[in-house]
């Protein structure tokens, strides 16, 4: 793997063992593999509409409006998704067709009372996704691919050296830890087809969250898995990537056998991803542009602090 990688001894436990990135659940720190917990809630997807249509051999373009490059995707944003589904009102015997849609990141189960639950369901763990009530039905029949260029993770930098002065040591202990964002992407430059699930949620009587009554909202989640050792120094989890030769099977809604579906997903091998530090400007969702995924010298202090993630 190319790019700068932090050494394991520099890992630092945050306050009460929390991860440097907020928004999902907090994690525990492993001395060897970095922070334990779910993937952070940021990625980049910048492929043009036509490129996605061609890359994924889409049969139906179901996107309303334009697809704009997004270098700082955060939960609740609309993101491109590829899925197989029968056209609306089509008979049961009609085959599903490959569609390109935009969906809201943060899965909302059909039984949810409102959309707010979605912000807590941006990731689903591969190890349990087929068992959890919120995900198991979607895992059986509503799988999708979420195209990405790469994703972001935050690494907590440990200050070097211990101060002999107790007062100075206490002051350092109270100081907010520095968090360096990293961009992680396939080292072959190919699109990263993240394994996802989608759901349809119908706005209840009277509407909810700015959604009109009876309107259908498409939502999604990203399946995560263990990161290989070379990425585990930054974070122990990463998105599950579906290999190109398994796209058709993964998207097939007729394939419902749990073990067969699980067998399609294999964690990324060591040496297949690049990771490098990027500007702290990515910490703020207000910032969006190609400069966010450009390499910088580790320790660059531009941008807002990591507490501005969400």
C-alpha positions in Angstrom: 0.0 0.0 0.0 1.3 3.4 -0.8 0.8 6.7 1.0 1.7 7.8 4.5 0.5 5.4 7.2 0.8 6.3 10.9 2.8 4.0 13.1 0.8 1.9 15.6 2.5 3.3 18.7 1.1 6.8 18.0 -2.5 5.7 18.6 -4.2 7.5 21.4 -7.3 6.8 23.4 -9.8 9.7 23.2 -12.0 10.8 26.1 -13.7 7.8 27.7 -12.3 5.7 24.8 -14.3 7.5 22.1 -13.3 7.4 18.5 -11.9 10.5 16.8 -14.9 10.6 14.5 -18.4 11.3 15.7 -21.8 10.6 14.3 -22.0 6.8 14.5 -21.3 4.9 17.8 -18.2 5.6 19.8 -15.6 2.8 19.7 -12.8 1.3 21.8 -9.1 1.7 21.1 -6.9 -1.3 20.2 -3.2 -0.7 20.6 -2.5 -2.7 17.5 -5.4 -1.7 15.2 -6.6 1.7 16.1 -10.1 2.6 17.1 -12.7 -0.2 17.3 -16.1 0.8 16.1 -18.2 1.5 13.0 -16.9 3.3 10.0 -17.0 7.1 10.1 -19.8 8.8 8.2 -18.0 10.4 5.2 -17.1 9.4 1.7 -16.6 10.9 -1.8 -18.6 10.0 -4.9 -17.7 12.1 -8.0 -18.3 9.9 -11.0 -20.5 11.6 -13.7 -23.9 10.3 -14.4 -23.1 8.8 -17.8 -20.0 7.2 -16.3 -22.1 5.5 -13.7 -24.7 4.4 -16.3 -21.9 2.8 -18.4 -19.8 1.4 -15.6 -22.7 -0.5 -14.0 -24.6 -1.3 -17.2 -27.7 0.5 -16.0 -30.9 -0.2 -18.0 -33.1 2.5 -16.4 -32.0 5.9 -15.4 -34.4 6.7 -12.5 -32.6 9.8 -11.3 -34.6 13.1 -11.1 -32.3 16.0 -11.8 -28.5 16.1 -12.0 -25.9 14.1 -10.2 -23.3 16.5 -8.9 -19.8 15.4 -7.7 -19.8 15.2 -3.9 -16.4 15.2 -2.2 -17.9 15.3 1.3 -20.9 12.9 1.5 -22.4 13.0 5.0 -25.4 11.2 6.4 -28.9 12.2 5.2 -27.5 13.4 1.9 -28.8 12.0 -1.4 -26.3 9.6 -3.0 -26.2 7.6 -6.2 -27.2 3.9 -5.9 -27.4 1.0 -8.3 -30.0 -1.6 -7.7 -32.1 -4.2 -9.5 -35.9 -3.9 -9.2 -39.0 -4.5 -11.2 -40.5 -1.4 -12.7 -43.4 0.2 -10.8 -46.7 -1.6 -11.3 -45.0 -4.4 -13.4 -46.4 -7.9 -13.1 -44.8 -10.4 -10.8 -43.4 -12.4 -13.7 -41.5 -9.4 -15.1 -37.8 -9.5 -14.5 -36.0 -6.8 -12.4 -34.0 -4.2 -14.3 -30.8 -2.5 -13.4 -31.6 1.1 -12.2 -29.6 4.1 -11.2 -31.3 6.2 -8.4 -30.4 8.7 -5.8 -31.3 7.6 -2.2 -30.9 9.2 1.2 -27.9 7.9 3.2 -29.2 6.5 6.5 -31.6 3.6 6.3 -35.1 4.1 7.5 -37.0 0.8 8.0 -40.6 0.7 6.7 -42.0 0.5 10.2 -40.2 3.6 11.5 -42.4 6.5 12.7 -40.1 9.2 11.2 -36.9 9.7 9.3 -34.7 10.6 12.3 -33.7 7.0 12.9 -31.8 7.1 9.6 -29.0 9.2 11.0 -28.2 6.3 13.4 -28.3 3.7 10.6 -25.7 4.8 8.2 -23.6 1.6 8.7 -24.6 -2.1 9.1 -22.1 -4.6 10.3 -21.5 -7.6 8.0 -21.2 -9.9 10.9 -24.8 -9.3 12.0 -26.6 -7.6 9.2 -28.5 -10.7 8.2 -29.8 -11.1 11.7 -30.8 -7.6 12.8 -34.5 -6.8 12.5 -33.8 -3.5 10.9 -31.7 -5.0 8.1 -32.4 -8.6 7.5 -35.4 -8.2 5.1 -33.4 -5.7 3.0 -30.4 -8.0 3.1 -32.5 -10.7 1.6 -34.1 -8.7 -1.3 -33.1 -5.1 -1.3 -29.3 -5.0 -1.9 -27.6 -2.2 -3.8 -24.2 -0.9 -4.8 -23.1 2.6 -3.6 -20.4 4.0 -6.0 -17.6 5.9 -4.3 -14.1 7.2 -5.0 -13.0 6.5 -1.5 -13.9 7.2 2.1 -12.6 9.3 5.1 -11.4 8.2 8.5 -10.0 10.2 11.4 -6.8 9.3 13.2 -6.1 10.6 16.7 -2.5 11.9 17.0 -0.7 11.3 20.2 1.5 14.1 21.5 5.1 12.9 21.8 6.9 12.9 25.2 5.7 13.1 28.8 6.0 16.3 30.7 7.8 16.0 34.1 5.6 18.9 35.4 2.3 17.4 36.8 0.4 20.7 36.1 1.6 20.6 32.5 0.7 17.0 32.2 -2.8 17.7 33.5 -3.2 20.5 31.1 -2.2 18.3 28.2 -4.7 15.6 29.4 -7.5 18.2 29.2 -6.5 19.4 25.8 -8.5 18.2 22.9 -6.6 15.5 20.9 -5.6 16.4 17.4 -7.4 14.4 14.7 -6.0 13.9 11.3 -8.4 13.0 8.5 -7.3 10.4 6.0 -8.7 9.6 2.5 -8.7 5.9 1.7 -9.3 4.7 -1.9 -8.6 1.7 -4.2 -5.1 1.9 -5.4 -6.1 0.8 -8.9 -8.2 4.0 -9.4 -11.3 2.0 -10.1 -14.7 2.8 -8.7 -15.3 1.5 -5.2 -18.7 -0.4 -5.3 -19.7 -0.4 -1.6 -22.1 -3.0 -0.5 -25.4 -1.4 0.5 -29.0 -2.1 1.4 -32.0 0.1 0.5 -35.4 0.5 1.9 -38.6 2.4 1.0 -40.3 4.4 3.7 -43.8 6.0 3.3 -44.4 9.3 5.0 -47.3 8.9 7.4 -50.6 10.9 7.6 -49.9 14.5 8.0 -46.3 14.2 6.7 -43.1 14.1 8.6 -39.7 15.8 8.5 -40.7 18.0 5.6 -41.9 15.1 3.5 -45.4 15.3 2.3 -48.0 12.7 3.4 -47.9 9.5 1.4 -44.5 10.3 -0.3 -42.1 7.5 -0.6 -38.5 8.0 0.5 -35.7 5.8 -0.6 -32.9 5.3 2.0 -29.7 3.2 2.2 -27.0 2.0 4.5 -23.4 0.9 3.9 -22.3 -2.6 5.0 -19.0 -2.5 6.9 -16.4 -5.2 7.7 -13.0 -5.6 9.3 -10.2 -3.5 7.7 -7.0 -5.3 6.7 -4.0 -4.8 8.9 -2.5 -2.0 6.8 -5.7 0.1 7.3 -6.4 -1.1 10.8 -3.9 1.4 12.2 -6.3 4.2 11.2 -9.6 2.4 11.9 -10.6 -1.3 12.4 -13.6 -1.1 10.1 -14.1 -0.2 6.5 -16.9 -0.4 3.8 -17.5 -3.8 2.3 -16.5 -3.6 -1.3 -18.3 -5.9 -3.9 -16.0 -7.3 -6.5 -17.0 -6.6 -10.1 -17.6 -10.2 -11.0 -20.1 -10.4 -8.1 -22.2 -7.3 -8.9 -24.9 -9.2 -10.8 -25.4 -11.8 -8.0 -25.3 -9.2 -5.3 -28.0 -7.1 -7.0 -30.2 -10.1 -7.8 -33.4 -9.8 -5.7 -34.2 -13.4 -6.5 -31.1 -14.6 -4.6 -32.4 -14.8 -1.1 -30.4 -17.6 0.6 -28.6 -15.9 3.4 -25.4 -17.9 3.3 -25.1 -17.6 -0.5 -25.5 -13.8 -0.2 -23.0 -13.6 2.6 -20.6 -15.7 0.5 -20.5 -12.9 -2.1 -18.9 -10.5 0.3 -15.1 -10.8 1.0 -13.2 -8.1 2.9 -10.5 -6.2 1.0 -7.1 -7.8 0.9 -4.1 -6.0 2.4 -2.3 -3.8 -0.2 -5.3 -3.0 -2.3 -6.1 0.4 -0.8 -4.2 3.7 -0.6 -4.5 5.9 2.5 -3.1 9.4 2.9 -3.7 12.5 5.1 -5.9 15.2 3.7 -6.9 18.7 4.7 -8.9 19.2 7.9 -11.3 21.3 5.8 -13.2 18.0 5.3 -14.2 18.2 8.9 -17.0 20.6 8.0 -19.9 19.5 5.8 -20.0 23.0 4.5 -16.8 22.3 2.5 -17.0 20.4 -0.8 -14.5 20.3 -3.6 -11.7 18.2 -5.2 -9.1 19.8 -2.8 -10.6 17.7 0.0 -9.2 14.4 -1.4 -5.8 15.8 -2.3 -2.8 14.6 -0.2 -1.4 17.0 2.3 1.5 16.8 4.8 0.3 15.0 8.0 -0.6 17.6 10.6 -2.0 20.2 8.2 -4.2 22.4 10.4 -6.4 24.1 7.8 -10.2 23.8 8.3 -12.4 23.3 11.3 -11.7 20.9 14.1 -13.0 17.3 13.9 -15.8 18.1 16.4 -17.6 19.8 13.5 -18.2 16.4 11.7 -22.0 16.5 12.0 
